[in-house]
Amino acid sequence: SFPPDSAESQPFAGNAAPQAQLPRLFFDVSSVRDYVREYDCYSGIQRVVAMVLTELAAQIAPERVFITFVSHKDGQHYCVRLDTFGADSFLDPLMLRRAFDPPEVNARAEATNTGPAHNKRDSQLQARPIRHWPMILLSRMCQVGAKLLGKGHPETPVQDPGTQSAERLISEIAHPCDKLVLLDSTWNPSFYKAYCAAHSKGMRVFTLVHDLIPLIHSATTDGDTPRVVHDWLRDSIRYTDTYLVASETTRRDLEDFLVAHAGTVQIRTVPLARAKLQIPKTRPEHGEIVVPSSYAPALAVAQLQPRIRSVIYVPYVLCVGTIEPRKNIWRLLLAWKSLIDQGRSDIPRLVLAGRIGWMS
């Protein structure tokens, strides 16, 4: 449920909302879009976004649910109806990557050294220590030389994958009674302008705060993360009408932060529900064997490594999450060690499952 609209909301230019119109929900997926370009498996935040969207698609009239994203090409905030985009695409990161970046777009991007793969390469190079820069500069010189000699690929313009089909600017679609819901990791500074614009034009903005670990236990997070999250949370006060939190602990932490920064934004606790794992239907590509969807679990199990399959044959405790200090895994390991040191022989196996993270 969402709170009623503010009487102070102002409509987008030329987009006055019809009387008694039900609010439409716009879910921003800008970060998820970037995430699936680099990773093949969801992490926690991305899974929350995917599950919420797939559940809503089955429960709410299709004309009321949109996804939005900020284009890195022009900085504009686009939207598309979820049913037009395909809610099932969110069930699997690889399917979502193909939905955002169709194969023909990826092929053109590779041909011009632009697009996700090239951008990822550039970000990796920029993050390297200064001792690597001579090799980087040499590589750049070779690329320039190849173009001057006519040996490079033709400079064919590549359309931004996010603006291909039914996407339109959110400012052309939204009414003042509509809601912009930010469930994703929205602390990228490049998104700030878009969220402020939506709020200033009358949309009600909901921001989900998953936790404040980077601020409360900053030593357990990587690099500049504490400062980035601090600045995002401070700036989000400007465009957020209601904060959503997943626990009472996070509510208390957020209240303390808002008090310290003179924020008086409403906070609602919305515990995240647990649901069974859904196996997405297979989508055959060229040369791929078509497997009936009923066989999908058996096929997935058959492809597992033997050491992973062996886990289910003995009692075990499963810990799921990125394997890094902020998940407090070391404390869990010490607890198991303590039980072993006490001579206990009946304790279950401890199984850690997750992406290898920082200081793992």
Sequence and secondary structure as in RCSB ss.txt:
>XXXX:A:sequence
SFPPDSAESQPFAGNAAPQAQLPRLFFDVSSVRDYVREYDCYSGIQRVVAMVLTELAAQIAPERVFITFVSHKDG
QHYCVRLDTFGADSFLDPLMLRRAFDPPEVNARAEATNTGPAHNKRDSQLQARPIRHWPMILLSRMCQVGAKLLG
KGHPETPVQDPGTQSAERLISEIAHPCDKLVLLDSTWNPSFYKAYCAAHSKGMRVFTLVHDLIPLIHSATTDGDT
PRVVHDWLRDSIRYTDTYLVASETTRRDLEDFLVAHAGTVQIRTVPLARAKLQIPKTRPEHGEIVVPSSYAPALA
VAQLQPRIRSVIYVPYVLCVGTIEPRKNIWRLLLAWKSLIDQGRSDIPRLVLAGRIGWMS
>XXXX:A:secstr
      TT    TT    TT    EEEE HHHHHHHTT SS  HHHHHHHHHHHHHHHHS GGGEEEEEE TTT 
 EEEEEHHHH GGGGGSHHHHHHHHS HHHHHHHHHTT SHHHHHHHHHHHTS GGGHHHHHHHHHHHHHHHHTT
 S        GGGSSS EEHHHH  TT EEEE S    GGGHHHHHHHHHTT EEEEEE   HHHHSGGGS TTH
HHHHHHHHHHHTTT SEEEESSHHHHHHHHHHHHHTT   EEEE                TT     GGGHHHHH
HHTS HHHHGGGGS EEEEES BSGGGTHHHHHHHHHHHHHTT     EEEEES B TT 
